[in-house]
């Protein structure tokens, strides 16, 4: 017996997908006139009616009432979900390859940026890898790892991919996993992460029925997967030895503490987090002496600037030097770098 997918030509598949998408959006039976509005079909309502009749005979759609439109059958959902998963798996693979290339390029560029900045200013420098904020969900996929574990793959609209292993209380068959994937993607596609609230979670749990606990676990994992904390942040530094050029910082104890901070970077992550929380028009902050939140930098001045690589991708550049640093030159350098980074790193590989 031929595979059920072989029964459908491309036109029937397009019509079936249009029926399912429309029904998912409206919850109402779908008629041929509605489907004829899809621009990529380019066929008459009469042809669509004939195709819908064939799809009904094949069992992909059903007609709940004589005068009503059609709604998807379980068989129709199955074909739709199988093809959706296949398309998205291919898309995820392509995105992952792209992100590996882009990440590699970004790392090289950012390391070069801090090196050149340290050389040009004769100060110590730092830069944080840009983090995503305000992400919208693009795609969610649950796949089986073993009988009691699933892997959650989340793709955001910035094509960032995160994944996490989820423990489930009981084994779930492929049909159930596919239905949960359909539920999650239908409900959450295009939603801002921070907009997933208790009401939305409650509705999803209700729709999941007996699998509400799994949906709750998935949503908890989703939040943890998207959340970026200080531990995940990457920072590159350069020019640490430049501090020995300034007598007020060259004292063995002071220099040792400062170099340790630049190497270990944990305190720098806190500084980046504080800088990103400051809302000012220029995106530039200046910390002088005791204004610094880091104890080992109390004898320094630090100038930080925000750079942005497209919507929602932000990082921090910082220059660390003595209190008598050339502020005018430092601020000018940071403003120029903000522009250069946008053009250099923002280009697609």
C-alpha positions as CSV (number, residue, x, y, z in Angstrom):
1,X,0.0,0.0,0.0
2,X,1.4,3.4,-0.9
3,X,2.2,5.9,1.8
4,X,-0.7,8.3,2.5
5,X,1.5,11.2,1.6
6,X,1.7,9.9,-2.0
7,X,-2.1,10.2,-2.4
8,X,-1.9,14.0,-2.4
9,X,-0.5,16.3,-5.1
10,X,0.9,19.7,-4.2
11,X,-2.3,21.5,-4.8
12,X,-4.3,19.2,-2.5
13,X,-1.6,19.6,0.1
14,X,-1.8,23.4,-0.1
15,X,-5.5,23.4,0.2
16,X,-5.4,21.0,3.2
17,X,-2.8,23.3,4.9
18,X,-4.9,26.3,4.2
19,X,-8.0,24.6,5.7
20,X,-6.1,23.6,8.8
21,X,-4.4,27.0,9.4
22,X,-7.7,28.8,8.9
23,X,-9.5,26.4,11.2
24,X,-6.8,26.7,13.9
25,X,-7.2,30.5,13.7
26,X,-11.0,30.7,13.7
27,X,-12.3,27.4,15.1
28,X,-15.1,27.6,12.4
29,X,-15.7,25.2,9.5
30,X,-13.8,26.5,6.4
31,X,-15.5,27.0,3.0
32,X,-14.1,27.1,-0.5
33,X,-14.6,30.9,-0.8
34,X,-12.3,31.5,2.2
35,X,-9.6,29.2,0.8
36,X,-9.8,30.9,-2.7
37,X,-8.4,34.1,-1.1
38,X,-5.0,32.4,-0.6
39,X,-2.9,34.1,-3.3
40,X,-0.5,31.2,-3.9
41,X,-3.3,28.8,-5.0
42,X,-4.4,30.7,-8.2
43,X,-7.4,28.4,-8.8
44,X,-11.1,29.0,-9.0
45,X,-13.6,28.3,-6.2
46,X,-15.1,25.5,-8.3
47,X,-11.7,23.8,-8.5
48,X,-11.2,24.2,-4.8
49,X,-14.6,22.7,-4.1
50,X,-13.7,19.7,-6.2
51,X,-10.3,19.3,-4.4
52,X,-12.1,19.6,-1.0
53,X,-14.5,16.9,-2.1
54,X,-11.5,14.6,-2.9
55,X,-9.9,15.5,0.4
56,X,-13.1,14.5,2.2
57,X,-13.3,11.2,0.3
58,X,-9.7,10.5,1.3
59,X,-10.5,11.2,4.9
60,X,-8.3,14.3,5.5
61,X,-11.2,16.7,6.1
62,X,-14.8,16.2,7.3
63,X,-18.0,18.1,6.8
64,X,-19.7,18.4,10.2
65,X,-23.0,19.6,8.7
66,X,-24.4,19.4,5.1
67,X,-24.3,23.2,4.5
68,X,-21.2,23.9,6.5
69,X,-17.5,24.1,5.4
70,X,-14.9,21.5,6.3
71,X,-12.8,20.9,9.3
72,X,-9.6,18.7,9.6
73,X,-9.8,15.1,10.6
74,X,-7.3,13.3,12.7
75,X,-5.7,12.0,9.5
76,X,-5.5,15.5,8.2
77,X,-3.8,16.8,11.4
78,X,-1.4,13.9,11.2
79,X,-0.2,14.7,7.7
80,X,0.0,18.4,8.6
81,X,2.0,17.8,11.8
82,X,4.3,15.3,10.1
83,X,5.2,17.7,7.3
84,X,5.4,20.6,9.7
85,X,7.9,18.8,11.8
86,X,9.9,17.7,8.8
87,X,10.1,21.3,7.5
88,X,11.0,22.7,10.9
89,X,13.7,20.1,11.5
90,X,15.3,21.0,8.2
91,X,15.0,24.7,9.1
92,X,16.5,24.2,12.6
93,X,19.5,22.4,11.0
94,X,20.0,25.3,8.6
95,X,19.7,27.9,11.3
96,X,22.1,26.0,13.6
97,X,24.7,25.9,10.8
98,X,24.2,29.6,10.2
99,X,24.5,30.4,13.9
100,X,27.7,28.4,14.2
101,X,29.2,30.4,11.4
102,X,27.9,33.7,12.7
103,X,29.0,32.9,16.3
104,X,32.5,32.1,15.1
105,X,32.7,35.3,13.1
106,X,31.3,37.3,16.0
107,X,33.9,35.9,18.4
108,X,36.8,36.8,16.1
109,X,35.4,40.3,15.5
110,X,34.8,41.1,19.2
111,X,38.2,39.8,20.3
112,X,39.8,42.0,17.6
113,X,37.7,45.0,18.8
114,X,38.9,44.9,22.4
115,X,42.5,44.3,21.2
116,X,42.5,47.3,18.9
117,X,40.7,49.5,21.5
118,X,43.3,48.6,24.2
119,X,46.1,49.4,21.8
120,X,44.6,52.7,20.7
121,X,43.7,54.0,24.1
122,X,46.5,52.4,26.3
123,X,43.8,51.3,28.8
124,X,42.3,47.9,29.7
125,X,39.2,47.0,27.7
126,X,36.3,44.6,27.8
127,X,33.3,43.7,25.6
128,X,30.3,41.4,26.3
129,X,28.9,39.1,23.6
130,X,25.4,40.6,22.7
131,X,22.5,39.0,24.5
132,X,19.0,38.6,23.1
133,X,16.2,40.5,24.8
134,X,12.5,40.8,23.8
135,X,12.5,37.5,21.9
136,X,9.4,36.2,20.2
137,X,9.0,32.5,19.9
138,X,9.4,31.2,16.4
139,X,9.2,27.4,16.8
140,X,9.0,24.9,19.6
141,X,9.7,21.2,19.2
142,X,9.4,18.3,21.6
143,X,11.2,15.1,20.7
144,X,11.7,11.8,22.5
145,X,15.1,11.1,24.1
146,X,14.1,8.0,26.0
147,X,10.7,6.7,27.4
148,X,10.7,9.2,30.3
149,X,12.6,12.1,28.8
150,X,11.9,14.6,26.0
151,X,14.2,17.3,24.5
152,X,12.7,20.7,24.1
153,X,14.1,22.8,21.2
154,X,13.2,26.5,21.1
155,X,13.9,28.8,18.2
156,X,13.4,32.6,18.7
157,X,12.8,35.2,16.1
158,X,16.5,36.1,16.2
159,X,17.2,32.5,15.1
160,X,18.7,31.7,18.5
161,X,18.4,28.0,19.3
162,X,18.2,26.7,22.9
163,X,17.4,23.2,24.1
164,X,16.8,21.4,27.4
165,X,16.1,17.9,28.5
166,X,12.7,17.4,30.3
167,X,11.7,14.6,32.6
168,X,8.2,13.4,32.2
169,X,6.1,11.3,34.6
170,X,5.0,8.7,32.2
171,X,5.8,7.5,28.7
172,X,4.1,9.3,25.8
173,X,3.5,7.9,22.4
174,X,4.4,9.7,19.1
175,X,0.8,10.8,18.5
176,X,0.6,12.6,21.8
177,X,4.0,14.3,21.4
178,X,2.9,15.5,17.9
179,X,-0.4,16.9,19.3
180,X,1.5,18.7,22.1
181,X,3.9,20.2,19.5
182,X,0.9,21.4,17.5
183,X,-0.8,22.9,20.6
184,X,2.4,24.7,21.7
185,X,3.2,26.1,18.2
186,X,-0.4,27.2,17.5
187,X,-0.7,28.9,20.9
188,X,2.8,30.4,21.3
189,X,4.2,31.2,17.8
190,X,5.1,34.9,17.7
191,X,4.5,35.5,21.4
192,X,7.0,37.5,23.4
193,X,8.6,35.3,26.1
194,X,7.8,37.8,28.8
195,X,4.1,37.8,27.7
196,X,3.6,34.2,28.7
197,X,1.4,34.7,31.8
198,X,-0.5,32.6,34.2
199,X,-3.7,32.9,32.2
200,X,-2.0,31.6,29.0
201,X,-0.4,28.8,31.0
202,X,-3.8,27.8,32.5
203,X,-5.5,27.7,29.1
204,X,-2.7,25.6,27.6
205,X,-2.9,23.1,30.5
206,X,-6.7,22.9,30.1
207,X,-6.3,22.2,26.4
208,X,-3.7,19.6,27.1
209,X,-6.2,17.7,29.3
210,X,-4.6,14.7,31.0
211,X,-1.2,15.9,29.8
212,X,-1.5,19.3,31.6
213,X,1.4,18.3,33.9
214,X,3.7,17.8,31.0
215,X,2.7,21.2,29.5
216,X,3.4,22.8,32.8
217,X,6.9,21.2,32.9
218,X,7.5,22.3,29.3
219,X,6.6,25.9,30.0
220,X,8.9,25.9,33.1
221,X,11.7,24.6,30.9
222,X,10.9,27.1,28.2
223,X,11.3,30.0,30.6
224,X,14.6,28.5,31.9
225,X,15.8,27.8,28.4
226,X,15.2,31.4,27.2
227,X,16.3,33.1,30.4
228,X,19.9,34.4,30.1
229,X,21.6,35.0,33.4
230,X,25.0,36.3,34.3
231,X,26.6,32.8,34.2
232,X,25.8,32.5,30.5
233,X,27.3,35.8,29.6
234,X,30.6,35.8,27.7
235,X,33.1,38.7,28.1
236,X,36.4,39.3,26.2
237,X,39.1,41.5,27.7
238,X,42.4,42.9,26.5
239,X,45.1,45.3,27.6
240,X,45.3,44.3,31.3
241,X,49.0,45.0,31.4
242,X,48.4,48.6,30.3
243,X,47.5,49.4,33.9
244,X,51.2,49.2,34.8
245,X,51.7,52.3,32.7
246,X,50.0,54.4,35.4
247,X,51.8,54.7,38.8
248,X,48.5,55.1,40.7
249,X,47.4,51.7,39.5
250,X,50.8,49.9,39.4
251,X,51.0,49.2,43.1
252,X,51.4,45.4,43.4
253,X,48.3,44.8,45.5
254,X,46.1,47.1,43.4
255,X,47.4,45.8,40.1
256,X,47.0,42.2,41.2
257,X,43.4,42.7,42.2
258,X,42.5,44.5,39.0
259,X,44.1,42.0,36.8
260,X,42.4,39.2,38.6
261,X,39.0,40.9,38.0
262,X,39.8,41.2,34.3
263,X,40.8,37.6,34.1
264,X,38.0,36.0,36.2
265,X,35.3,38.3,34.7
266,X,32.6,37.5,37.3
267,X,32.5,41.0,38.6
268,X,32.5,42.3,35.1
269,X,29.3,40.4,34.4
270,X,27.7,42.3,37.3
271,X,28.9,45.5,35.8
272,X,27.5,44.7,32.4
273,X,24.2,43.8,34.0
274,X,24.1,47.1,35.9
275,X,25.1,49.1,32.8
276,X,22.3,47.4,30.7
277,X,19.8,48.3,33.3
278,X,20.6,52.1,33.0
279,X,18.4,53.8,30.5
280,X,20.0,56.9,29.0
281,X,19.9,58.5,25.6
282,X,23.6,58.0,24.7
283,X,24.0,54.4,26.0
284,X,27.2,55.6,27.6
285,X,27.9,55.4,31.4
286,X,30.9,56.8,33.3
287,X,31.9,55.3,36.7
288,X,34.6,57.3,38.6
289,X,36.4,55.9,41.7
290,X,33.9,55.1,44.5
291,X,31.0,55.1,42.0
292,X,32.3,51.7,40.8
293,X,30.4,48.7,42.1
294,X,33.6,46.6,41.9
295,X,35.9,46.9,44.9
296,X,39.1,46.3,42.9
297,X,38.3,49.1,40.6
298,X,37.7,51.9,43.2
299,X,40.9,53.6,42.0
300,X,39.8,53.5,38.4
301,X,37.4,55.1,36.0
302,X,35.3,52.9,33.8
303,X,33.4,54.1,30.7
304,X,30.8,51.7,29.3
305,X,28.7,51.9,26.2
306,X,25.9,49.8,24.8
307,X,26.1,48.5,21.2
308,X,23.2,46.9,19.3
309,X,23.3,44.4,16.5
310,X,19.8,44.4,15.2
311,X,16.5,44.4,17.2
312,X,17.0,43.0,20.7
313,X,20.7,42.1,20.4
314,X,22.7,44.2,22.8
315,X,26.1,44.1,24.4
316,X,28.5,46.3,26.4
317,X,31.9,47.8,25.6
318,X,34.0,49.1,28.5
319,X,37.3,50.9,28.9
320,X,39.1,50.7,32.3
321,X,41.8,53.2,33.2
322,X,43.0,55.7,35.8
323,X,40.7,58.5,37.1
324,X,42.8,60.9,34.9
325,X,42.0,59.0,31.7
326,X,41.3,61.0,28.5
327,X,37.5,61.0,28.8
328,X,37.0,63.0,25.6
329,X,39.0,60.5,23.5
330,X,37.5,57.5,25.3
331,X,33.9,58.6,24.7
332,X,34.7,59.5,21.0
333,X,36.3,56.0,20.6
334,X,33.2,54.2,22.1
335,X,30.8,56.2,19.9
336,X,32.8,55.3,16.8
337,X,32.9,51.6,17.8
338,X,29.1,51.5,18.4
339,X,28.7,52.4,14.7
340,X,31.4,50.1,13.4
341,X,30.1,47.0,15.4
342,X,26.7,47.4,13.9
343,X,28.0,47.3,10.4
344,X,30.8,44.7,11.0
345,X,29.0,42.1,13.1
346,X,25.5,42.9,11.9
347,X,26.3,41.7,8.4
348,X,25.1,38.2,7.6
349,X,27.9,35.6,7.0
